[in-house]
Amino acid sequence: MEKVNIIIDGKKFQVPKDYTVLQAAREAGVEIPTLCYLKGINEIGACRMCVVEVKGARSLQAACVYPVSEGMEVITNSERVRRARKVNLELILSNHDRSCLTCVRSGNCELQKLAEDLNVKQIRYEGENIRRPLDDFSPSVVRDPNKCILCKRCINVCRNVQEVGVINANYRGFRTVVSTAFDRSLNEVACTMCGQCIQACPVGALREKDSTDIVWKALADKNKYVVVQTAPAVRVALGEEFGLPIGTRVTGKMVTALKMLGFDKVFDTDTAADLTIMEEGTELINRIKNGGKLPLITSCSPGWIKFCEHYFPEFLDNLSTCKSPHEMFGAILKTYYAQKMGIDPANMFVVSIMPCTAKKFEAQREELAASGYPDVDAVLTTRELARMIKEAGIDFVNLPDSHFDDPMGDATGAGVIFGTTGGVMEAALRTVCEILTGKPLENIEITQVRGLEGIREAEIDIGTMKIKAAVAHGLANAKKLLEMVKNGEKEYHFIEIMACPGGCIMGGGQPIVPAKVKEKVDVAKLRASAIYDEDRSLPIRKSHENPTIKRLYDEFLGHPNSEKAHHLLHTHYRRRPLY
């Protein structure tokens, strides 16, 4: 790659000629503050926090968008630069709701951190503030325009990464606000509830709809039997909320903490993931053998399902009719488990701990109540669980490990890998291959479907049959893949789609990693690696070998895709309007 010679703060460096000043400085170990910048997503120079002096330029330049050139001289830390950054930050703060002590992002706010780093002690530009109403009508995402700093990171994630584009900058000048068309609620537009906007937001302008008070109330009710289940991706991210390195597995500590919070039983959603594989794998086999609608597309990701309902209703018949794992588990808990334990399902309260904000929307779907009761009563994100643990005064880092409760506590490695992109596909193929051939797999790790490329393809030999499969994560990639299928460019038997880039490990409800850390650390890779490590650590790694699932079919469901299984574990979807 062709390089150029530049000088940064008096030191000479060689950098690629297509770099910006910010890239060059960071590679040289020179720190330049940023706020609106989100690598590869939002590089617009809007906040002006990264301004630097460039010799020969008439004014200060935004380092995140200013290209390097041969012989360029840059000063990143002059009195003029420091003064400009402070003024810019004070102006941002002057129109910001500074209720930091009660803000959900306090302690993990990029604006707060910047004010500390730049030694801002006062705000000299107090003036008129426009107070705008809170948008909290969505079951998943709350939008607080009074905390918005107009960085536009959420806009570009929604528009370019997810290609949903339901939020934009409305009006102009001092009246500019990030909002939807006609300032409607997120609940009134074709939002997928994926929460990637929350992950992009540097402040508290976007957050999940908090359900902790509902769960605390249920735990305090002596007439309620409160059961909790935890998704696979939660165990590899929860520790980050307590200062542990990214990708640390905290499964045992998490279970201990949940028991200390007062839940009557602590179960693993991975068990239901195994159940999902039995139902979805059988559905795939039946469609292939009986000329059913292909490709079969996974239905575990509620953000993807809502995207399909809005934007690709022609593929609704391709969706697996299986409920997502936590919804399946809720149905089983309020029927089979309730009968087995002699519990009135009317008094059972099921809580799901999920890496996903779209699960909150999913839980309130009317069609997910086949037992006569909602399958799941409340959904908490990983972040909400961390807040409950902190509120209870639990020393999470020093907790001993505990095991999930019986008789619904068994799970396999196949259930665990649901947490990362390609995991549902791999888990299904582990079972489908062995059922169709009647022989054990020589290599249980189907690496063709692993990885973080946006779209991946695989052709799996199963006896005399070749299964053509595809995996997509992130809704822009899903859109690209579906367009190819729709246009006849590609043909598959089986497609896995996850709404969030990276899958559940990078869900909208996971711990928020600051933009600067994301530049240096591959968060998705570390969390995915932890997921695969947990898979390898388990004695059983195929869903059809799970003894709890075998017993469930023997005692209650009969067989996969039975009439009872269809009634409790399967559902339907519907076309939703775009506007």
BELHUPE-V160806 format. One record per backbone hydrogen bond with DSSP energy under -1.0 kcal/mol. NH is the residue of the N-H (numbers start at 0). CO is the residue of the C=O. If there is no record, write none. Layout:
# BELHUPE-V160806
NH,CO
NH,CO
This chain:
# BELHUPE-V160806
3,14
5,12
6,71
7,10
8,73
10,7
12,5
14,3
16,1
18,15
20,65
21,62
23,19
24,20
25,21
26,22
27,23
28,25
29,24
37,41
40,37
41,37
51,60
52,74
54,72
56,53
60,51
62,49
64,61
65,61
67,18
70,4
71,68
73,6
74,52
81,77
82,78
83,79
84,80
85,81
86,82
87,83
88,84
89,85
90,86
91,87
92,88
93,89
95,92
96,145
97,95
99,97
102,99
105,102
107,104
109,201
112,108
113,109
114,110
115,111
116,112
117,113
118,115
119,114
134,142
141,206
142,134
143,204
146,143
155,151
156,152
157,153
158,154
159,155
161,156
163,157
164,157
167,178
169,176
174,171
175,172
176,169
178,167
182,179
183,180
187,184
190,188
198,194
199,195
200,196
206,141
208,139
214,210
215,211
216,212
217,213
218,214
219,215
223,220
224,346
226,348
227,264
228,350
229,266
230,352
236,233
237,233
239,236
240,237
241,238
242,239
243,238
247,244
249,234
253,249
254,250
255,251
256,252
257,253
258,254
259,255
260,256
262,257
263,225
264,225
266,227
268,229
270,267
272,268
273,269
274,270
275,271
276,272
277,273
278,274
279,275
280,276
281,277
282,278
283,279
284,280
285,281
286,282
287,283
288,284
289,285
291,286
295,492
296,317
297,494
304,300
305,301
306,302
307,303
308,304
309,305
310,306
311,307
314,311
315,312
317,314
319,296
322,568
327,323
328,324
329,325
330,326
331,327
332,328
333,329
336,331
338,334
339,335
340,336
342,337
346,343
347,344
348,224
350,226
351,377
352,228
353,379
359,356
361,357
362,358
363,360
364,361
367,364
371,368
374,367
376,349
377,349
379,351
382,508
384,380
385,381
386,382
387,383
388,384
389,385
390,386
391,387
392,389
393,388
395,393
398,395
401,251
404,265
412,539
415,411
416,412
418,415
419,416
420,501
422,419
425,421
426,422
427,423
428,424
429,425
430,426
431,427
432,428
434,430
435,431
436,432
437,433
446,444
448,445
449,446
455,470
457,468
459,466
461,464
464,461
466,459
468,457
469,493
470,455
471,495
472,453
473,497
475,160
477,473
478,474
479,475
480,476
481,477
482,478
483,479
484,480
485,481
486,482
487,484
488,483
489,483
492,467
493,467
494,295
495,469
497,471
502,499
504,418
505,502
506,503
508,354
509,506
517,513
518,514
520,516
522,520
525,521
526,522
527,523
528,524
529,525
530,526
531,527
532,528
533,529
534,530
535,531
536,532
537,534
544,541
545,542
549,545
550,546
551,547
552,548
553,549
554,550
555,551
556,551
557,552
558,556
561,558
565,561
566,562
567,563
568,564
569,565
570,320
575,308
